[in-house]
Amino acid sequence: MADAAERAALVLMLRGGGRSWQQYADMVEEAGSALAILDQELGMLARTGLEDAQAELDRWHATGLGFETVLDRTYPENLRGVHDRPPFVFVAGKLEPRDARSVAVIGTRRPTPQGVQTAGAVARHLVGAGYTVISGLAAGIDTSAHTAALRAGGRTVAVIGTGVNHAYPPQNAELQRTIAAEGAVVSQFWPDARPTRRSFPLRNAVMSGLSLASVIVEASQTSGARVQARLALAHGRPVFLLRHLLEQEWARDLFKKPGTHVVNTPDEITETIERLTSFNALIA
């Protein structure tokens, strides 16, 4: 685990540096030190702010939040393997090694009754097969997937588009607390960050990066699930479409791309993942 000074240096640099967080993630990981990059970018005088940054870290720790950086061995390995990984993630609850064996179940915020049932069936099957169910805690398909995984006694991880001190949508606040107590809630944003238009595509990138694959249950032309599908394929992770989605042009176009699979049943999802992973075909 990175020592306290390194973590404080990362916080200080991200608070005040002039580069993108992605650039800093790359630089810090390549150098193996946030302090070295802090000195290089902001000068030795920047270290005068380390005490305040450490105090901020202490406050987060006191509330039970985990803070995993690219310098930590405990940073999720699946996420470390993608090009657009964030420099840190906050974790409410606890990530476990078995969460590396995870699948994202995602879709529209306005599902049909059949979509809700299908999301639940997919989540229950994944849990039964020993997978962690990852989703984005949005209304609709995400809520159904998380809830079904919990009711089946399985692991679920929520990747959110706000800081961990907020719940979006507000009606999922209780579900968010339950997931934190029984699984993990993950955010790449400062704890008090509120939702923005840009935060949700960034959330989708982390959700894809944490997962071995993404399953789209129901989605429209404008759904954020399409963003995750594109990101997952760029990460080298397979995307599964339920067959009924081929009624839509965007899904037919997506199906033409390598790495996209159309399935009829949840069994086909896990059978394909097992086949791909057995030949080391996934980037993880």
C-alpha positions as CSV (number, residue, x, y, z in Angstrom):
1,M,0.0,0.0,0.0
2,A,1.2,3.5,-0.8
3,D,2.4,5.4,2.3
4,A,0.5,8.3,3.7
5,A,2.7,10.9,2.1
6,E,2.3,9.4,-1.4
7,R,-1.5,9.4,-1.0
8,A,-1.5,13.0,0.3
9,A,0.7,14.0,-2.7
10,L,-1.7,12.5,-5.1
11,V,-4.7,14.3,-3.6
12,L,-2.8,17.6,-3.6
13,M,-1.7,17.2,-7.2
14,L,-5.2,16.3,-8.4
15,R,-6.7,19.3,-6.5
16,G,-4.2,21.8,-7.9
17,G,-2.5,20.4,-10.9
18,G,-3.0,21.6,-14.5
19,R,-3.2,18.2,-16.3
20,S,-6.0,15.8,-16.8
21,W,-6.5,13.1,-14.1
22,Q,-5.8,10.5,-16.8
23,Q,-2.4,12.1,-17.4
24,Y,-1.6,12.1,-13.7
25,A,-2.6,8.5,-13.4
26,D,-0.2,7.5,-16.1
27,M,2.7,9.7,-14.8
28,V,2.3,8.5,-11.2
29,E,2.1,4.9,-12.1
30,E,5.1,5.1,-14.4
31,A,7.2,6.9,-11.9
32,G,6.0,4.8,-9.0
33,S,5.6,7.9,-6.9
34,A,3.2,10.8,-6.5
35,L,5.7,12.8,-4.5
36,A,8.1,12.8,-7.4
37,I,5.5,14.0,-9.9
38,L,4.3,16.6,-7.4
39,D,7.8,18.1,-7.1
40,Q,8.2,17.9,-10.9
41,E,4.9,19.6,-11.7
42,L,4.3,22.1,-8.9
43,G,7.8,22.5,-7.3
44,M,9.1,21.7,-3.9
45,L,6.9,24.5,-2.3
46,A,3.9,22.4,-3.2
47,R,4.8,20.1,-0.3
48,T,3.7,22.7,2.1
49,G,0.1,21.6,1.3
50,L,0.7,18.0,2.2
51,E,-0.4,18.4,5.8
52,D,-3.8,19.7,4.7
53,A,-4.2,16.9,2.2
54,Q,-3.3,14.4,4.9
55,A,-5.9,15.8,7.2
56,E,-8.5,15.4,4.4
57,L,-7.4,11.8,4.0
58,D,-7.8,11.3,7.7
59,R,-11.3,12.6,7.7
60,W,-12.3,10.3,4.9
61,H,-10.7,7.3,6.7
62,A,-12.6,8.2,9.9
63,T,-15.9,7.9,8.1
64,G,-14.9,4.4,6.9
65,L,-14.1,5.2,3.3
66,G,-11.5,3.2,1.5
67,F,-9.2,5.2,-0.9
68,E,-7.4,3.0,-3.4
69,T,-4.8,4.6,-5.7
70,V,-2.9,3.4,-8.7
71,L,0.1,3.1,-6.4
72,D,-1.7,0.6,-4.1
73,R,-1.6,-3.2,-4.5
74,T,-5.3,-3.2,-3.6
75,Y,-6.3,-1.0,-6.5
76,P,-8.7,-3.3,-8.5
77,E,-6.6,-5.3,-11.0
78,N,-9.3,-5.4,-13.7
79,L,-9.5,-1.6,-13.6
80,R,-5.7,-1.3,-13.6
81,G,-5.6,-3.0,-17.0
82,V,-7.6,-0.4,-18.9
83,H,-6.1,2.7,-20.5
84,D,-8.6,5.2,-19.0
85,R,-8.4,4.0,-15.4
86,P,-8.8,6.8,-12.8
87,P,-5.9,7.7,-10.4
88,F,-8.0,6.6,-7.4
89,V,-11.3,5.2,-6.4
90,F,-13.2,5.7,-3.2
91,V,-14.9,2.6,-1.8
92,A,-17.8,2.5,0.7
93,G,-17.9,-1.0,1.9
94,K,-15.2,-3.4,0.8
95,L,-14.0,-4.8,-2.5
96,E,-12.9,-8.4,-2.3
97,P,-10.5,-10.4,-4.5
98,R,-13.5,-12.4,-5.8
99,D,-14.9,-9.2,-7.3
100,A,-12.4,-9.6,-10.1
101,R,-14.8,-12.2,-11.3
102,S,-17.6,-9.8,-12.1
103,V,-20.0,-8.9,-14.9
104,A,-21.8,-5.6,-15.4
105,V,-25.6,-5.7,-16.0
106,I,-26.9,-2.5,-17.3
107,G,-29.6,-0.8,-19.3
108,T,-32.3,1.8,-19.5
109,R,-33.7,3.8,-16.6
110,R,-37.2,3.3,-18.1
111,P,-37.4,-0.5,-18.6
112,T,-40.4,-2.5,-19.6
113,P,-41.7,-5.1,-17.1
114,Q,-40.1,-7.8,-19.1
115,G,-36.8,-5.9,-18.9
116,V,-37.0,-5.7,-15.2
117,Q,-37.6,-9.5,-15.0
118,T,-34.8,-10.2,-17.4
119,A,-32.3,-8.1,-15.5
120,G,-33.2,-9.9,-12.3
121,A,-32.9,-13.3,-14.0
122,V,-29.5,-12.4,-15.4
123,A,-28.3,-11.2,-12.0
124,R,-29.5,-14.3,-10.2
125,H,-27.8,-16.5,-12.7
126,L,-24.5,-14.7,-12.4
127,V,-24.6,-14.9,-8.6
128,G,-25.4,-18.6,-8.8
129,A,-22.4,-19.1,-11.1
130,G,-20.1,-17.3,-8.6
131,Y,-19.9,-13.9,-10.3
132,T,-20.2,-10.4,-8.7
133,V,-22.9,-8.3,-10.3
134,I,-21.8,-4.8,-11.1
135,S,-24.1,-2.0,-12.1
136,G,-24.5,1.7,-11.9
137,L,-27.2,2.2,-9.2
138,A,-29.4,4.1,-11.7
139,A,-33.2,3.6,-11.8
140,G,-34.6,0.8,-13.9
141,I,-32.4,-2.0,-15.0
142,D,-29.5,-1.2,-12.7
143,T,-31.8,-1.2,-9.6
144,S,-33.3,-4.5,-10.7
145,A,-29.9,-6.1,-11.1
146,H,-28.5,-4.9,-7.8
147,T,-31.7,-5.9,-5.9
148,A,-31.9,-9.4,-7.5
149,A,-28.2,-10.0,-6.6
150,L,-28.7,-9.0,-3.0
151,R,-31.9,-11.1,-2.6
152,A,-30.1,-14.1,-4.1
153,G,-27.4,-13.7,-1.4
154,G,-24.7,-12.7,-3.8
155,R,-22.1,-10.0,-4.2
156,T,-23.0,-6.7,-5.9
157,V,-20.9,-3.6,-6.5
158,A,-22.4,-0.2,-7.5
159,V,-20.3,2.2,-9.5
160,I,-21.8,5.6,-9.1
161,G,-21.6,8.9,-11.0
162,T,-21.4,11.1,-7.9
163,G,-19.3,11.2,-4.8
164,V,-20.1,8.6,-2.2
165,N,-21.8,11.1,0.0
166,H,-24.6,11.5,-2.5
167,A,-27.2,9.1,-3.9
168,Y,-28.4,9.5,-7.4
169,P,-31.3,9.0,-8.0
170,P,-32.3,10.0,-4.4
171,Q,-34.8,7.2,-4.1
172,N,-31.9,4.7,-4.3
173,A,-30.2,6.1,-1.1
174,E,-31.4,3.1,0.9
175,L,-30.2,0.6,-1.7
176,Q,-26.9,2.4,-1.8
177,R,-26.5,2.0,1.9
178,T,-27.4,-1.7,1.7
179,I,-24.9,-2.3,-1.1
180,A,-22.2,-0.5,1.0
181,A,-23.0,-2.7,3.9
182,E,-23.1,-6.0,2.0
183,G,-20.8,-5.3,-1.0
184,A,-19.2,-2.1,-2.2
185,V,-20.0,1.3,-3.6
186,V,-17.2,2.7,-5.8
187,S,-16.7,6.2,-7.0
188,Q,-13.9,8.0,-8.9
189,F,-15.1,11.4,-7.7
190,W,-14.4,13.4,-4.5
191,P,-16.9,12.3,-1.8
192,D,-19.0,15.5,-2.0
193,A,-19.1,15.7,-5.8
194,R,-22.6,16.1,-7.3
195,P,-23.7,14.5,-10.6
196,T,-22.8,16.2,-13.8
197,R,-23.5,15.4,-17.5
198,R,-19.8,14.4,-17.8
199,S,-19.7,12.2,-14.7
200,F,-21.9,9.4,-15.9
201,P,-19.8,8.5,-19.0
202,L,-16.7,8.5,-16.7
203,R,-18.7,6.2,-14.4
204,N,-19.4,3.9,-17.3
205,A,-15.7,3.6,-18.1
206,V,-14.9,2.5,-14.5
207,M,-17.9,0.1,-14.5
208,S,-16.5,-1.5,-17.7
209,G,-13.0,-1.5,-16.4
210,L,-14.0,-3.4,-13.2
211,S,-15.9,-6.0,-15.2
212,L,-15.0,-9.0,-17.3
213,A,-17.9,-8.3,-19.5
214,S,-21.0,-6.0,-19.9
215,V,-24.5,-7.3,-20.4
216,I,-27.1,-4.9,-21.9
217,V,-30.6,-5.9,-21.0
218,E,-32.7,-3.1,-22.5
219,A,-31.5,0.2,-24.0
220,S,-32.6,2.8,-26.5
221,Q,-30.7,4.8,-29.0
222,T,-29.9,7.4,-26.4
223,S,-29.1,5.1,-23.5
224,G,-25.9,5.4,-21.5
225,A,-25.6,1.7,-21.9
226,R,-24.5,2.3,-25.5
227,V,-21.6,4.4,-24.1
228,Q,-20.5,1.6,-21.9
229,A,-20.7,-0.9,-24.8
230,R,-18.3,1.2,-26.8
231,L,-16.0,1.6,-23.9
232,A,-16.0,-2.1,-23.0
233,L,-15.1,-3.0,-26.6
234,A,-12.2,-0.5,-26.4
235,H,-11.1,-2.2,-23.2
236,G,-11.1,-5.6,-24.9
237,R,-14.0,-6.8,-22.8
238,P,-16.9,-8.6,-24.4
239,V,-20.4,-7.1,-24.7
240,F,-23.6,-9.2,-24.5
241,L,-26.8,-8.1,-26.1
242,L,-30.1,-9.8,-25.3
243,R,-31.5,-10.9,-28.7
244,H,-34.6,-8.7,-28.6
245,L,-32.3,-5.7,-28.8
246,L,-31.6,-6.5,-32.5
247,E,-34.9,-4.9,-33.3
248,Q,-33.0,-1.6,-32.9
249,E,-30.6,-0.3,-35.5
250,W,-27.9,0.7,-33.0
251,A,-27.8,-2.9,-31.6
252,R,-27.6,-4.4,-35.1
253,D,-24.6,-2.0,-35.8
254,L,-23.0,-2.9,-32.5
255,F,-23.4,-6.7,-33.2
256,K,-21.1,-6.2,-36.3
257,K,-18.2,-5.2,-34.1
258,P,-15.8,-7.9,-32.8
259,G,-16.4,-8.7,-29.2
260,T,-20.1,-8.3,-29.3
261,H,-22.3,-11.4,-28.6
262,V,-26.0,-11.9,-28.9
263,V,-27.6,-14.2,-26.4
264,N,-31.0,-15.7,-25.7
265,T,-30.5,-16.9,-22.1
266,P,-28.3,-16.1,-19.1
267,D,-26.5,-19.5,-19.4
268,E,-25.1,-18.4,-22.7
269,I,-23.4,-15.4,-21.1
270,T,-21.5,-17.4,-18.5
271,E,-20.7,-20.2,-21.0
272,T,-19.1,-17.6,-23.4
273,I,-17.2,-15.8,-20.6
274,E,-15.8,-19.2,-19.3
275,R,-14.8,-20.1,-22.8
276,L,-13.1,-16.8,-23.5
277,T,-11.3,-16.6,-20.1
278,S,-10.1,-20.2,-20.4
279,F,-8.1,-19.2,-23.5
280,N,-6.9,-16.0,-21.9
281,A,-8.8,-14.1,-24.4
282,L,-9.9,-11.3,-22.1
283,I,-7.7,-8.4,-21.1
284,A,-8.0,-8.3,-17.3
